[in-house]
């Protein structure tokens, strides 16, 4: 090891020591570490309860969406996409899906009850309207709607047709740590919720799993196509805010967005934050595209829920402080205990509940009002956001 390397490492060690961060890991020894479930939980469902299809697969979130509906007893029968490479990859993962020759072929198949889509964001709402007009339910990737004008059109057709228009807010619905937090909050583990804080950094070039895009297509950089950062990745956080505070009404107090690091992409936004106040609690949201290269995940997503009798923090994807590997870590502190919960054995109920709703015309997975309000708040925050400019 050369002297320069030795000096650099000693400088880092001294800096960490001076900051107090060296004492953070031993602090976690005071937490009792438990698994939230002693063995992996599954939700037993009958197979092939409904038939569903996929139209447009421009984002790989479609894989998680498809798996969720299959876990709920859905039978994947058909897929259509214009892009041959995307279609080939999807067909390899789900060979049971018939290759439809057109969107119309799926829409006019009366045996199909549900359509999933992760198309280009500005095309998702128009497709959803066509799906509902063909007497089918619709589950789309987020952002499911990218303008207030699209929202008004979707709400009109949904009211007329009485079909389900749902958006997969996967940072809650497909995250086991967040699911466990839902159970604990509902059980009163931290009293009445006062505030949620959502920190949601993302990585632009995502090499982890099948949930992201290693190379971003042209539409990713164009706000007219994806709706802006608060509309896009922020939609997850508005959903969680409403869910955990149990708010049915809310106001955007402040929002700002900016492009601080990508001058070569003037129609892109890489940072945004929001303050909210509702009839169930208050909230703060921060979203960005600045996940450091060395992180072992696409983003160090964190949810903090403050209650009158305790606090929960969910480290969704990784935990750099404790050194515990992987995601789905939950920390609970209340009047009785300090716990670290490994939530990887939790079951995810969204798929089975959503299929139930398709069959029974109910709203057990997510109410239509909640789905639309989370999106409406994101769209209002985006529309009214103050432009942020950093001078360096």
Buried (B, 14 or more C-beta within 10 A) or exposed (E): EEEEEEEEEEEEEEEEEEEEEEEEEEEBEEBEEBEBBEEEBEBEBEEEBBBBBBBBBBBBBBBBBBBBBBBBBBBBBBBBBEEEEBBEBBBEEBEEBBEBEEBEBBBEBEEBBBBBBBBBBBBBBEBBBBBBEBEBBBBBBBBBBBBBEBBEBBBEBBEEBEBBBBBBBBBBBBBBBBBBBBEBBEEEBBBEBBBBBBBBBBBBEBEBEEBBBEEBEEBBBBBEBBBBBBBBBBBBBBBBBBBBBBBEEBEBEEBBBBBBBBEEBEEBBBBBBBBBBBEBBBBBBBBBBEBEEEBEBBBBBBBBBBBEEBBBBBBBBBBEBBEBEEBBBBBBBBEEEBBBBBBBBBBBBBBBBBBBBBEEEEBEBBBBEBBBBBBBBBBBBBBEBEEBEEEE
